[in-house]
Amino acid sequence: MHAFDVLGDPVRRRILELLAEGEMTSGAVSERIRDEFGISQPAVSQHLKVLRESGFATVRAQGTRRLYAVDSAPLREVDAWLDRFRRFWTPHLDALGTELARGRRERRLRESAGRGDDIGRGDHTGRGDTAP
């Protein structure tokens, strides 16, 4: 199965998001997915099987429990494939970062200018009076 076929399913994407937070038992994954998507435990198990067989997840036995974790190798392959398209959005994100930094700088300058107006009034409340 192609990586994007695996990732194209919202349930499998959500399972990977959960596993990205740390290793989880199949029971814990099933419970969360059943609550969020309203699907049966066997259906969740099938999604876990697809993730395992496609290499996106690993499983290890710990006693009677099966612990699932993300395997990052297929995700690196997806990232490498996406790399050729980054040129379409990277300049836009860089420009957005510049504008956000400019806005933060302007806000700091306005705030520091506003604080400077209160100096010498006898208090620092901005009210202009000296009453307690």
MOQUINOR-V916829 format. One record per backbone hydrogen bond with DSSP energy under -1.0 kcal/mol. CO is the residue of the C=O (numbers start at 1). NH is the residue of the N-H. If there is no record, write none. Layout:
CO,NH ; CO,NH
This chain:
2,6 ; 3,7 ; 4,8 ; 6,9 ; 9,13 ; 10,14 ; 11,15 ; 12,16 ; 13,17 ; 14,18 ; 15,19 ; 16,20 ; 18,21 ; 19,22 ; 24,68 ; 25,29 ; 26,30 ; 27,31 ; 28,32 ; 29,33 ; 30,34 ; 31,35 ; 32,36 ; 33,37 ; 34,38 ; 40,44 ; 41,45 ; 42,46 ; 43,47 ; 44,48 ; 45,49 ; 46,50 ; 47,51 ; 48,52 ; 49,53 ; 50,54 ; 51,56 ; 51,57 ; 52,55 ; 56,71 ; 58,69 ; 60,67 ; 62,65 ; 65,62 ; 66,26 ; 67,60 ; 68,24 ; 69,58 ; 72,76 ; 73,77 ; 74,78 ; 75,79 ; 76,80 ; 77,81 ; 78,82 ; 79,83 ; 82,85 ; 85,88 ; 86,89 ; 86,90 ; 89,93 ; 90,94 ; 91,95 ; 92,96 ; 93,97 ; 94,98 ; 95,99 ; 96,100 ; 97,101 ; 98,102 ; 99,103 ; 100,104 ; 101,105 ; 102,106 ; 103,107 ; 104,108 ; 105,109 ; 106,110 ; 107,111 ; 108,112 ; 109,113 ; 110,114 ; 111,115 ; 112,116 ; 118,121
